[in-house]
Amino acid sequence: MTVPVRRTAPTKQPPTATPVPADDQKCSSPPPPTPTGQVAAHYVIEAFRPWSLSPTLCTSALGAAVAWRSEGMFSLPVFLLQLAVCAALQSVANLLNTYFDHKKGFDTREHNADPTLVEDRLTVIQVLILMAGSWLVSGIAGVQLARLAPPGVDPLTLLLFIVGGAFIASIYSAPPGLKYIGLGDVGVFAAWSLQALFSFFVQTGKLSLLPFWRALPLVLHTVAILHANNTRDIKNDLNAGGRTLAAVVGLDASVWLYKALVIVPYGLAMIRVLMTNLWYALPLITMPIAKGLVKRFEGRHFKSGVVEDTAKMQLLFGALTCIAEANKPMIPLHALVIVVMKQMAERMVDKQQQ
């Protein structure tokens, strides 16, 4: 038995205003649907976060430049293969971070650093496939690198470098998850320091701390990028149960740490100018950018694009450092000062004798 339903004319409802989310709760609208079985190419590219590869490019280039300057050795095919290995491993790290940030609840529709999974741009399976492809690329590039590297490059040492990089790339987000236990900054410092050593090694076959010291300013700026990101996301990370270094030390200490990570490389560059030659003054051109970033950080303007601008500063600083490293020495500044002082002393002696 059916119950008859009385039809009534629909009544018009007054329009209601749609609430606008607050600035710190901006919701990104879901992407337009794509045909079944198809994935937009730009979503795949964005999943790799190609804009985050600039530190890898700069650090690898600097290691090769140090090899050229100190040993007179450089091979473009070897450099490109080494860069491919490092870029592929960083892509693995990026995809793992996307997966675990989504799984642990760090990325949501309301607040996310990577919308790949939370906005259903790609499925988990597709992200895992991209990850497997990145592992494959790093392996193929590593094999070719072993074939083309100079005779002095020990294959076992080469393998250990690649395995070490792969290990750090994995444990940054995957268990134990350095990022989530306050050791993410340490992991990034170790990874990019290893890159500089690796780049130098595949060109020369030598193990040396020289590329580490030369790359230290670039590595510190790379850590500054991560720290700026984590400082911006302190509240969200704590709500999700994560304990990044920024969350552990607190906002005030994080600001001071960021300032140190940005400023110290310029101090190191100045010391290099005094001890070597004027080419190393090139990176100092970017000091106004660093000054502006520090002011924005001190003003707690974390959501004003400070992370992206820190990455741009690192790219410019790194490129200029590579140019300085690759060029032939000019007159060392300290030697020039000594010559000038010697001439002044000689003139004073001459005047006294007169």
Summary of the structure (lengths in Angstrom):
residues: 354
radius of gyration: 26.1
end to end distance: 130.3
largest distance: 130.3
contacts: 1095
relative contact order: 0.11
helix: 70%
strand: 0%
